Amino acid sequence: MRKGFTLVEIMIVVAIIGILIAIAVPGFIQARERSRANACSENLTKIDGAKEQWALETKAGAGDPSPDLPVFVSGGYLKRLPQCPASGVYTMNPIGSDPLCDATTTGKATLPHALP
């Protein structure tokens, strides 16, 4: 007598594996996007803190232009230049307004106050 699996048994196992993958993959994708959004949010918070500290030390008022990110790194306000995990570009905006990430307009990341 020959031992082994029948074609029907193999097809059932493959179908079960396919169903499990179909359930798991969207969760992994959503978790990755949430992780990117959280990292972007943290970067924006750090940039905002550095910008406010710079404004206090230079006596810059609300509405004054903010320097670019390399100034904050060279001035010691940030340890290193933050990189957007969604490949976006950070916009500093004037003093008193929040920095933004252009990846937020494409749905790749969200702003800190918009996180769930």
GIDA-V411555 format. One line per field, one symbol per residue. phi: phi as a letter, one per 20 degrees, with the letter a starting at -180 (. if undefined). psi: psi as a letter, one per 20 degrees, with the letter a starting at -180 (. if undefined). burial: I if it has 9 or more other ideal C-beta (glycine too) atoms within 8 Angstrom, else O. A space follows every 10 residues. Layout:
phi: ???
psi: ???
burial: ???
This chain:
phi: .edqeeffff ffffffffff ffffggffff ffffffffff ffffffffff fffffffele egnffeffgg ffffenecfb ffdffdmece dfmfgndffc cffffenebc fgfdff
psi: ppqaqrhggg hggggggggg ghhhghhggh hghhgggggg ggghgggggh ghgghghjkp rpiqqqrrgh hhghijhqhr pqppijkrpp pgrrpiqqqr piihijjhrq rgijq.
burial: OOOOOOOOOI OOOOOOOOOO OOOOOOOOOO OOIIIIIIII IOIIIIIIOI IIIIIOOOOO OOOIOIOOIO IIIOOOIIOO OIOIIIOIOI OIOIIOOOII IIIIOOOIIO IOOOIO
